[in-house]
Amino acid sequence: MNRITDHILFATNFSDATVITLYLLPALNLKLRPTILQMKPGTRVVSHSFTMDDWEPDEVSSMDGRRAYFWLVPANVNGGWALENGGDKLELVFEQRFQKLEGSVGLGHTQGGLRDARVRGAAISFSYVGNDGIKRDYAGRVNGSKMEGTYKGDNGSEGRWSATKK
């Protein structure tokens, strides 16, 4: 791209868009990536032929030797959260790399690692095994500095949960 096109592309405000289509070279996709990641969670991004480097696509489609890449902008959940499920108050910590999550949940010095943690747009899911040996699967939605949803334990327990960003 030339300087005029480059200037127009980066001066244009498209923050309210819900779908972004790209047919740009990888260097420009990467240059736009920080702006795209600040967009509303769930914004759909499609790129013809070119990736976003280490931001793995949620889906890849191929037709007639051509590829299209699809991403959903993930909610930002990185950091510490205060989690409440029933009467329990736990500390939840996420380390986020795009839509992939790692982290821990626990109370004080007793921490357990998260399993199958992922954020897809504003939808979040993760599991952990508590001190009682019960695996709990959480599913919910992120809305800024709050999230909420439901959980199910492998012992048949279930309920609602919420978390607030620390």
N, CA, C and O of each residue as an XYZ file, in Angstrom:
664
protein
N       0.854     -1.176      0.000
C       0.000      0.000      0.000
C       0.892      1.229      0.000
O       2.038      1.192      0.448
N       0.342      2.309     -0.510
C       1.127      3.538     -0.501
C       0.783      4.377      0.728
O      -0.126      4.031      1.483
N       1.497      5.461      0.924
C       1.320      6.283      2.123
C      -0.080      6.878      2.226
O      -0.616      6.987      3.329
N      -0.682      7.262      1.108
C      -2.024      7.859      1.151
C      -3.037      6.804      1.586
O      -3.858      7.059      2.467
N      -2.986      5.620      0.972
C      -3.912      4.548      1.343
C      -3.674      4.132      2.784
O      -4.627      3.918      3.533
N      -2.414      4.016      3.178
C      -2.052      3.648      4.539
C      -2.626      4.665      5.533
O      -3.177      4.285      6.566
N      -2.496      5.951      5.218
C      -3.013      7.008      6.094
C      -4.540      6.914      6.220
O      -5.074      7.026      7.323
N      -5.230      6.714      5.120
C      -6.697      6.611      5.144
C      -7.118      5.397      5.966
O      -8.044      5.490      6.772
N      -6.456      4.268      5.775
C      -6.799      3.047      6.492
C      -6.672      3.233      8.000
O      -7.555      2.816      8.748
N      -5.588      3.852      8.454
C      -5.353      3.983      9.886
C      -6.004      5.217     10.494
O      -6.045      5.343     11.718
N      -6.509      6.125      9.677
C      -7.216      7.302     10.186
C      -8.721      7.063     10.252
O      -9.444      7.834     10.883
N      -9.194      6.005      9.610
C     -10.626      5.709      9.582
C     -11.066      5.070     10.892
O     -10.430      4.140     11.388
N     -12.166      5.581     11.449
C     -12.718      5.019     12.683
C     -13.749      3.956     12.309
O     -14.822      4.275     11.798
N     -13.422      2.716     12.561
C     -14.352      1.622     12.296
C     -14.661      0.867     13.579
O     -15.013     -0.312     13.533
N     -14.534      1.532     14.725
C     -14.685      0.875     16.030
C     -16.106      0.377     16.293
O     -16.287     -0.496     17.141
N     -17.114      0.897     15.600
C     -18.488      0.438     15.795
C     -18.872     -0.707     14.855
O     -19.992     -1.214     14.921
N     -17.954     -1.111     13.989
C     -18.244     -2.193     13.044
C     -18.435     -3.508     13.797
O     -17.840     -3.722     14.853
N     -19.260     -4.372     13.249
C     -19.446     -5.709     13.833
C     -18.844     -6.790     12.948
O     -18.715     -7.940     13.368
N     -18.475     -6.423     11.724
C     -17.812     -7.332     10.797
C     -16.696     -6.561     10.099
O     -16.907     -5.459      9.595
N     -15.514     -7.157     10.079
C     -14.369     -6.568      9.384
C     -13.903     -7.583      8.353
O     -13.670     -8.746      8.681
N     -13.768     -7.145      7.107
C     -13.210     -8.015      6.073
C     -11.886     -7.415      5.616
O     -11.771     -6.210      5.393
N     -10.903     -8.277      5.483
C      -9.557     -7.838      5.131
C      -9.065     -8.585      3.902
O      -9.279     -9.789      3.763
N      -8.415     -7.867      3.029
C      -7.654     -8.471      1.949
C      -6.379     -7.659      1.853
O      -6.097     -6.993      0.857
N      -5.614     -7.747      2.947
C      -4.400     -6.963      3.100
C      -3.222     -7.910      3.283
O      -3.392     -9.071      3.654
N      -2.044     -7.402      3.022
C      -0.841     -8.192      3.249
C      -0.634     -8.411      4.743
O      -1.122     -7.623      5.554
N       0.080     -9.465      5.118
C       0.254     -9.799      6.531
C       0.777     -8.641      7.395
O       0.342     -8.493      8.537
N       1.676     -7.840      6.891
C       2.230     -6.731      7.678
C       1.136     -5.727      8.052
O       1.146     -5.191      9.160
N       0.201     -5.470      7.148
C      -0.899     -4.540      7.457
C      -1.905     -5.182      8.393
O      -2.443     -4.509      9.272
N      -2.174     -6.483      8.221
C      -3.045     -7.181      9.176
C      -2.487     -7.035     10.586
O      -3.223     -6.744     11.529
N      -1.174     -7.240     10.719
C      -0.536     -7.124     12.037
C      -0.602     -5.701     12.573
O      -0.790     -5.492     13.772
N      -0.450     -4.735     11.693
C      -0.514     -3.329     12.109
C      -1.923     -2.963     12.590
O      -2.079     -2.144     13.495
N      -2.934     -3.565     11.988
C      -4.332     -3.312     12.378
C      -4.760     -4.128     13.597
O      -5.729     -3.768     14.265
N      -4.067     -5.202     13.893
C      -4.476     -6.128     14.950
C      -4.736     -5.460     16.301
O      -5.758     -5.772     16.913
N      -3.887     -4.564     16.810
C      -4.191     -3.932     18.105
C      -5.518     -3.171     18.096
O      -6.253     -3.196     19.083
N      -5.823     -2.503     16.997
C      -7.090     -1.778     16.871
C      -8.255     -2.750     16.861
O      -9.270     -2.511     17.516
N      -8.120     -3.840     16.126
C      -9.182     -4.844     16.040
C      -9.436     -5.480     17.404
O     -10.586     -5.694     17.786
N      -8.362     -5.782     18.141
C      -8.514     -6.424     19.451
C      -9.175     -5.512     20.488
O      -9.629     -5.996     21.524
N      -9.238     -4.208     20.230
C      -9.906     -3.268     21.131
C     -11.396     -3.121     20.798
O     -12.128     -2.438     21.513
N     -11.838     -3.758     19.721
C     -13.233     -3.652     19.303
C     -14.121     -4.482     20.216
O     -13.636     -5.260     21.037
N     -15.418     -4.305     20.062
C     -16.390     -5.009     20.892
C     -16.207     -6.527     20.771
O     -16.082     -7.051     19.664
N     -16.189     -7.235     21.915
C     -16.086     -8.688     21.854
C     -17.197     -9.280     20.990
O     -18.360     -8.890     21.090
N     -16.813    -10.226     20.146
C     -17.778    -10.846     19.236
C     -17.732    -10.255     17.839
O     -18.360    -10.784     16.922
N     -16.983     -9.147     17.660
C     -16.815     -8.599     16.316
C     -16.180     -9.680     15.446
O     -15.204    -10.317     15.843
N     -16.744     -9.879     14.259
C     -16.247    -10.915     13.353
C     -15.217    -10.321     12.401
O     -15.408     -9.239     11.848
N     -14.137    -11.043     12.226
C     -13.045    -10.603     11.355
C     -12.759    -11.722     10.361
O     -12.546    -12.870     10.752
N     -12.754    -11.386      9.086
C     -12.472    -12.350      8.027
C     -11.348    -11.787      7.168
O     -11.390    -10.632      6.745
N     -10.354    -12.615      6.921
C      -9.239    -12.209      6.069
C      -9.107    -13.197      4.920
O      -9.079    -14.411      5.124
N      -9.027    -12.659      3.714
C      -8.800    -13.481      2.531
C      -7.295    -13.685      2.386
O      -6.544    -12.721      2.235
N      -6.867    -14.918      2.433
C      -5.495    -15.347      2.144
C      -4.447    -15.101      3.224
O      -3.448    -15.818      3.259
N      -4.627    -14.124      4.103
C      -3.546    -13.789      5.017
C      -3.975    -13.868      6.480
O      -5.105    -13.528      6.830
N      -3.052    -14.324      7.324
C      -3.325    -14.536      8.745
C      -3.022    -13.285      9.564
O      -2.706    -12.224      9.026
N      -3.129    -13.446     10.879
C      -2.773    -12.394     11.839
C      -1.585    -12.868     12.679
O      -1.522    -12.621     13.883
N      -0.653    -13.546     12.028
C       0.561    -14.047     12.667
C       0.219    -15.013     13.795
O      -0.356    -16.067     13.524
N       0.546    -14.701     15.049
C       0.365    -15.657     16.141
C      -1.035    -15.639     16.752
O      -1.298    -16.398     17.685
N      -1.935    -14.801     16.257
C      -3.338    -14.869     16.670
C      -3.977    -15.933     15.791
O      -4.329    -15.672     14.640
N      -4.124    -17.127     16.340
C      -4.667    -18.244     15.573
C      -6.124    -17.984     15.216
O      -6.887    -17.496     16.049
N      -6.516    -18.304     13.987
C      -7.926    -18.110     13.609
C      -8.830    -19.101     14.350
O      -8.407    -20.194     14.726
N     -10.075    -18.689     14.546
C     -11.077    -19.582     15.128
C     -11.526    -20.618     14.103
O     -11.902    -21.736     14.456
N     -11.483    -20.231     12.835
C     -11.859    -21.144     11.751
C     -11.035    -20.818     10.511
O     -10.631    -19.674     10.304
N     -10.791    -21.835      9.692
C     -10.124    -21.669      8.400
C     -10.981    -22.376      7.366
O     -11.375    -23.527      7.559
N     -11.269    -21.691      6.272
C     -12.043    -22.287      5.175
C     -11.194    -22.279      3.912
O     -10.453    -21.330      3.655
N     -11.308    -23.334      3.137
C     -10.584    -23.422      1.865
C     -11.560    -23.757      0.755
O     -12.462    -24.578      0.917
N     -11.357    -23.102     -0.377
C     -12.185    -23.385     -1.548
C     -11.376    -23.029     -2.789
O     -10.834    -21.928     -2.892
N     -11.299    -23.957     -3.719
C     -10.568    -23.746     -4.965
C      -9.144    -23.254     -4.727
O      -8.647    -22.397     -5.459
N      -8.492    -23.796     -3.705
C      -7.113    -23.427     -3.429
C      -6.940    -22.098     -2.721
O      -5.810    -21.656     -2.511
N      -8.028    -21.454     -2.349
C      -7.962    -20.167     -1.640
C      -8.371    -20.379     -0.196
O      -9.187    -21.250      0.109
N      -7.800    -19.577      0.689
C      -8.108    -19.693      2.109
C      -8.727    -18.413      2.635
O      -8.396    -17.307      2.207
N      -9.633    -18.602      3.573
C     -10.205    -17.480      4.321
C     -10.052    -17.816      5.799
O     -10.256    -18.956      6.217
N      -9.689    -16.804      6.578
C      -9.470    -16.969      8.015
C     -10.523    -16.180      8.768
O     -10.877    -15.068      8.377
N     -11.025    -16.765      9.860
C     -12.100    -16.146     10.634
C     -11.700    -16.068     12.109
O     -11.215    -17.038     12.691
N     -11.917    -14.892     12.694
C     -11.677    -14.684     14.118
C     -12.892    -13.999     14.729
O     -13.586    -13.233     14.059
N     -13.140    -14.276     15.986
C     -14.072    -13.500     16.802
C     -13.214    -12.711     17.781
O     -12.365    -13.287     18.461
N     -13.421    -11.414     17.860
C     -12.660    -10.611     18.812
C     -13.008    -11.098     20.221
O     -14.178    -11.095     20.604
N     -11.998    -11.517     20.995
C     -12.271    -12.030     22.336
C     -12.414    -10.904     23.356
O     -11.780     -9.855     23.237
N     -13.253    -11.138     24.356
C     -13.338    -10.211     25.485
C     -11.995    -10.243     26.215
O     -11.311    -11.267     26.232
N     -11.634     -9.133     26.806
C     -10.401     -9.063     27.576
C     -10.700     -9.492     29.009
O     -11.392     -8.783     29.741
N     -10.179    -10.653     29.409
C     -10.392    -11.163     30.763
C      -9.081    -11.314     31.522
O      -9.067    -11.842     32.634
N      -7.987    -10.861     30.939
C      -6.671    -11.017     31.547
C      -6.628    -10.402     32.943
O      -7.123     -9.295     33.154
N      -6.035    -11.123     33.895
C      -5.853    -10.581     35.237
C      -6.701    -11.276     36.283
O      -7.202    -12.381     36.074
N      -6.853    -10.591     37.431
C      -7.541    -11.166     38.574
C      -9.023    -10.833     38.626
O      -9.445     -9.745     38.236
N      -9.803    -11.787     39.114
C     -11.249    -11.669     39.242
C     -11.674    -12.233     40.600
O     -11.070    -13.185     41.094
N     -12.702    -11.652     41.196
C     -13.321    -12.196     42.405
C     -14.530    -13.008     41.960
O     -15.492    -12.452     41.431
N     -14.484    -14.328     42.173
C     -15.507    -15.258     41.705
C     -16.400    -15.670     42.865
O     -15.916    -16.029     43.939
N     -17.705    -15.614     42.639
C     -18.682    -16.088     43.637
C     -19.563    -17.142     42.984
O     -20.145    -16.906     41.926
N     -19.658    -18.306     43.619
C     -20.593    -19.332     43.161
C     -21.287    -19.892     44.394
O     -20.668    -20.578     45.208
N     -22.546    -19.602     44.524
C     -23.256    -19.973     45.742
C     -22.693    -19.153     46.887
O     -22.649    -17.925     46.805
N     -22.268    -19.801     47.936
C     -21.689    -19.086     49.069
C     -20.178    -18.986     49.015
O     -19.579    -18.340     49.876
N     -19.540    -19.607     48.025
C     -18.083    -19.596     47.936
C     -17.575    -18.336     47.258
O     -18.137    -17.878     46.263
N     -16.495    -17.779     47.816
C     -15.806    -16.643     47.204
C     -14.390    -17.094     46.916
O     -13.637    -17.456     47.821
N     -14.039    -17.066     45.631
C     -12.751    -17.562     45.175
C     -12.016    -16.498     44.376
O     -12.610    -15.539     43.883
N     -10.722    -16.691     44.263
C      -9.908    -15.824     43.419
C      -9.674    -16.539     42.096
O      -9.267    -17.701     42.069
N      -9.932    -15.843     41.013
C      -9.777    -16.389     39.666
C      -8.760    -15.522     38.939
O      -8.893    -14.298     38.919
N      -7.749    -16.139     38.344
C      -6.715    -15.398     37.625
C      -6.578    -15.981     36.221
O      -6.386    -17.184     36.046
N      -6.679    -15.105     35.232
C      -6.514    -15.512     33.833
C      -5.241    -14.911     33.261
O      -4.915    -13.751     33.509
N      -4.534    -15.718     32.498
C      -3.451    -15.250     31.644
C      -3.960    -15.468     30.219
O      -4.164    -16.605     29.792
N      -4.161    -14.380     29.496
C      -4.844    -14.449     28.203
C      -3.875    -14.219     27.052
O      -3.046    -13.309     27.083
N      -4.001    -15.057     26.047
C      -3.300    -14.884     24.775
C      -4.361    -15.016     23.696
O      -4.651    -16.116     23.226
N      -4.942    -13.879     23.306
C      -6.044    -13.833     22.361
C      -7.230    -14.618     22.925
O      -7.725    -14.257     23.993
N      -7.713    -15.682     22.254
C      -8.874    -16.432     22.743
C      -8.489    -17.569     23.688
O      -9.362    -18.228     24.252
N      -7.209    -17.798     23.859
C      -6.741    -18.894     24.717
C      -6.457    -18.371     26.116
O      -5.890    -17.292     26.291
N      -6.862    -19.154     27.107
C      -6.693    -18.764     28.500
C      -5.957    -19.844     29.278
O      -6.109    -21.039     29.022
N      -5.177    -19.401     30.209
C      -4.606    -20.265     31.241
C      -4.875    -19.548     32.536
O      -5.230    -18.369     32.528
N      -4.716    -20.230     33.651
C      -4.914    -19.543     34.905
C      -5.169    -20.475     36.054
O      -4.930    -21.680     35.982
N      -5.665    -19.877     37.127
C      -5.906    -20.639     38.347
C      -7.129    -20.092     39.065
O      -7.571    -18.967     38.830
N      -7.656    -20.925     39.942
C      -8.773    -20.541     40.789
C      -8.485    -21.094     42.176
O      -7.935    -22.186     42.311
N      -8.852    -20.351     43.193
C      -8.606    -20.856     44.529
C      -8.988    -19.862     45.608
O      -9.576    -18.810     45.353
N      -8.631    -20.239     46.815
C      -8.912    -19.439     47.996
C      -7.617    -19.345     48.781
O      -7.125    -20.346     49.301
N      -7.064    -18.138     48.868
C      -5.827    -17.956     49.609
C      -4.674    -18.712     48.986
O      -4.356    -18.512     47.814
N      -4.042    -19.587     49.769
C      -2.861    -20.312     49.311
C      -3.204    -21.579     48.540
O      -2.316    -22.183     47.938
N      -4.442    -21.992     48.542
C      -4.843    -23.201     47.831
C      -5.319    -22.817     46.440
O      -6.393    -22.236     46.284
N      -4.523    -23.140     45.433
C      -4.836    -22.781     44.058
C      -4.923    -24.040     43.207
O      -4.189    -25.003     43.433
N      -5.812    -24.029     42.239
C      -5.925    -25.116     41.276
C      -5.867    -24.549     39.871
O      -6.353    -23.447     39.617
N      -5.272    -25.301     38.963
C      -5.173    -24.850     37.585
C      -6.490    -24.968     36.846
O      -7.281    -25.878     37.094
N      -6.715    -24.026     35.926
C      -7.907    -24.076     35.081
C      -7.692    -25.094     33.970
O      -6.568    -25.326     33.523
N      -8.790    -25.693     33.536
C      -8.777    -26.631     32.415
C      -9.711    -26.122     31.336
O     -10.720    -25.477     31.624
N      -9.369    -26.417     30.098
C     -10.243    -26.115     28.947
C     -10.730    -24.668     28.966
O     -11.879    -24.405     28.613
N      -9.885    -23.733     29.367
C     -10.288    -22.333     29.463
C     -10.203    -21.663     28.096
O      -9.214    -21.804     27.377
N     -11.262    -20.930     27.754
C     -11.340    -20.296     26.441
C     -12.343    -19.164     26.475
O     -13.332    -19.211     27.206
N     -12.078    -18.154     25.681
C     -13.038    -17.077     25.506
C     -13.311    -16.962     24.009
O     -12.380    -16.895     23.206
N     -14.560    -16.940     23.646
C     -14.977    -16.837     22.236
C     -15.936    -15.675     22.140
O     -17.113    -15.799     22.480
N     -15.433    -14.541     21.675
C     -16.233    -13.321     21.718
C     -16.443    -12.953     23.169
O     -15.474    -12.783     23.910
N     -17.699    -12.828     23.591
C     -18.020    -12.535     24.993
C     -18.326    -13.796     25.793
O     -18.560    -13.719     26.999
N     -18.327    -14.955     25.137
C     -18.603    -16.220     25.830
C     -17.317    -16.761     26.445
O     -16.266    -16.773     25.805
N     -17.416    -17.206     27.687
C     -16.256    -17.749     28.373
C     -16.590    -19.117     28.956
O     -17.717    -19.363     29.386
N     -15.603    -19.998     28.965
C     -15.791    -21.314     29.578
C     -14.467    -21.757     30.190
O     -13.393    -21.456     29.670
N     -14.566    -22.472     31.293
C     -13.400    -23.035     31.958
C     -13.868    -24.086     32.954
O     -15.046    -24.139     33.307
N     -12.951    -24.907     33.396
C     -13.228    -25.957     34.384
C     -12.113    -25.962     35.402
O     -11.006    -25.497     35.134
N     -12.415    -26.494     36.575
C     -11.373    -26.759     37.562
C     -11.870    -27.819     38.530
O     -13.070    -28.053     38.671
N     -10.908    -28.454     39.192
C     -11.219    -29.443     40.213
C     -10.952    -28.788     41.564
O      -9.832    -28.359     41.841
N     -11.986    -28.713     42.406
C     -11.865    -28.081     43.712
C     -11.162    -28.963     44.730
O     -10.852    -30.122     44.454
N     -10.916    -28.410     45.896
C     -10.281    -29.162     46.988
C     -11.105    -30.383     47.382
O     -10.576    -31.333     47.961
N     -12.407    -30.357     47.066
C     -13.283    -31.482     47.390
C     -13.234    -32.592     46.331
O     -13.943    -33.593     46.440
N     -12.384    -32.403     45.299
C     -12.249    -33.412     44.245
C     -13.319    -33.338     43.171
O     -13.335    -34.161     42.257
N     -14.215    -32.361     43.270
C     -15.312    -32.232     42.301
C     -14.881    -31.323     41.154
O     -14.416    -30.205     41.375
N     -15.041    -31.814     39.928
C     -14.773    -31.000     38.749
C     -16.007    -30.168     38.456
O     -17.122    -30.686     38.417
N     -15.803    -28.880     38.251
C     -16.892    -27.962     37.917
C     -16.614    -27.328     36.561
O     -15.516    -26.836     36.301
N     -17.626    -27.348     35.707
C     -17.549    -26.741     34.381
C     -18.334    -25.439     34.408
O     -19.519    -25.423     34.740
N     -17.662    -24.344     34.054
C     -18.269    -23.016     34.060
C     -18.494    -22.542     32.630
O     -17.658    -22.763     31.754
N     -19.614    -21.898     32.406
C     -19.913    -21.266     31.123
C     -20.620    -19.955     31.425
O     -21.465    -19.889     32.318
N     -20.276    -18.919     30.685
C     -20.913    -17.633     30.944
C     -20.573    -16.596     29.901
O     -20.052    -16.905     28.829
N     -20.882    -15.349     30.243
C     -20.669    -14.216     29.342
C     -19.908    -13.133     30.085
O     -20.104    -12.908     31.280
N     -19.034    -12.473     29.342
C     -18.249    -11.365     29.864
C     -18.910    -10.073     29.412
O     -19.285     -9.920     28.250
N     -19.045     -9.142     30.359
C     -19.584     -7.822     30.044
C     -18.706     -6.792     30.746
O     -19.004     -6.365     31.862
N     -17.622     -6.398     30.083
C     -16.687     -5.436     30.657
C     -15.961     -6.010     31.861
O     -15.212     -6.979     31.742
N     -16.189     -5.403     33.027
C     -15.496     -5.836     34.244
C     -16.325     -6.818     35.068
O     -16.027     -7.064     36.237
N     -17.368     -7.376     34.452
C     -18.199     -8.379     35.131
C     -18.417     -9.564     34.196
O     -18.391     -9.431     32.973
N     -18.629    -10.712     34.801
C     -19.041    -11.888     34.034
C     -19.942    -12.732     34.911
O     -19.869    -12.687     36.139
N     -20.793    -13.504     34.253
C     -21.700    -14.360     34.997
C     -22.149    -15.512     34.120
O     -22.061    -15.461     32.894
N     -22.636    -16.558     34.787
C     -23.090    -17.715     34.044
C     -23.525    -18.826     34.970
O     -23.967    -18.582     36.092
N     -23.396    -20.056     34.488
C     -23.805    -21.230     35.257
C     -22.637    -22.203     35.349
O     -21.717    -22.173     34.531
N     -22.693    -23.062     36.357
C     -21.699    -24.115     36.488
C     -22.404    -25.432     36.761
O     -23.526    -25.464     37.266
N     -21.718    -26.523     36.415
C     -22.198    -27.877     36.696
C     -21.035    -28.671     37.250
O     -19.934    -28.647     36.700
N     -21.285    -29.372     38.337
C     -20.277    -30.230     38.935
C     -20.477    -31.664     38.502
O     -21.594    -32.075     38.187
N     -19.383    -32.439     38.486
C     -19.520    -33.843     38.089
C     -20.200    -34.690     39.170
O     -20.372    -35.897     38.999
N     -20.584    -34.055     40.280
C     -21.366    -34.733     41.317
C     -22.860    -34.418     41.191
O     -23.649    -34.783     42.062
N     -23.248    -33.737     40.099
C     -24.651    -33.387     39.878
C     -25.023    -32.000     40.371
O     -26.136    -31.535     40.127
N     -24.106    -31.332     41.064
C     -24.411    -29.975     41.545
C     -24.409    -29.004     40.372
O     -23.736    -29.216     39.363
N     -25.171    -27.947     40.531
C     -25.190    -26.884     39.531
C     -25.673    -25.606     40.180
O     -26.302    -25.619     41.238
N     -25.368    -24.509     39.525
C     -25.770    -23.219     40.064
C     -25.300    -22.086     39.198
O     -24.815    -22.283     38.083
N     -25.452    -20.897     39.731
C     -25.057    -19.675     39.029
C     -23.763    -19.153     39.633
O     -23.468    -19.410     40.800
N     -23.010    -18.437     38.855
C     -21.777    -17.816     39.321
C     -21.652    -16.415     38.731
O     -22.262    -16.097     37.710
N     -20.860    -15.598     39.384
C     -20.536    -14.268     38.865
C     -19.113    -13.933     39.272
O     -18.588    -14.494     40.234
N     -18.499    -13.034     38.555
C     -17.151    -12.603     38.874
C     -17.021    -11.122     38.538
O     -17.643    -10.615     37.604
N     -16.194    -10.448     39.326
C     -15.925     -9.031     39.133
C     -14.425     -8.827     39.009
O     -13.645     -9.390     39.776
N     -14.030     -8.016     38.036
C     -12.611     -7.729     37.806
C     -12.031     -7.018     39.009
O     -12.645     -6.098     39.549
N     -10.847     -7.441     39.432
C     -10.160     -6.804     40.564
C      -9.416     -5.575     40.110
O      -8.778     -4.906     40.922
